[in-house]
Amino acid sequence: MRAGQPSYVPGMTFNDRSTLLSHLKTRRSGKPRDMVAPGPSEPEIDEMIAIAARTPDHGKLAPWRFVVILRERRAAFAALLREAYGAENPGATEPQLEACDRFAHEGEALIVVLSSPVDSHIPLWEQQMSAGAATMNLLHAAHAMGYVASWLTGWAAFSPRVRDAFGSADEAIAGFVYVGSPGRPLDERPRPDLARVRTVWAG
């Protein structure tokens, strides 16, 4: 995008798959609450994860993992969230616990991405960035296959109780990735002004 060139043109097609560059220029997440069927099949989810793994990874460590929560395990996930939220927030209200239920049941597919660093001379920060890149690749893969996806975190991503249900103490939840079909037209969100985020080093 050149300086002064708008990133959004009214009437543009989001997640335009006609070319790779078009896809990148129009990439837009979908809200999990708006996702509808059909969602990806298990083979499609495996393909998305294989694509996500083709990400920058200094040292070839694969310092990330993907945990798929199948539809039949969503109720168990909701129970986990309720228990964890209640334990960490003794004064939790019923509306707050109901929000846990919604978080667990939204989207047609749900994948938990874990930052899973390994003992290495590669700095931890580089391994964590690789996990973030893998998560972004997962979104790209879902959009490229004709679905919409969303990367969420929230309190659950930082809850030790939730983390322990998916991984170990030395891991961290990079995000919850929801995938489905768009149930409503996507809306654009504010994007940063290129002049604010781009500078030229003066030496």
PyMOL commands that set and color helices and strands:
alter all, ss='L'
color gray80, all
select helices_A, chain A and resi 20-26+32-34+42-52+71-88+94-105+124-144+155-158+160-166+194-197
alter helices_A, ss='H'
color red, helices_A
select strands_A, chain A and resi 35-36+64-69+109-115+148-152+172-182
alter strands_A, ss='S'
color yellow, strands_A
deselect
rebuild
show_as cartoon
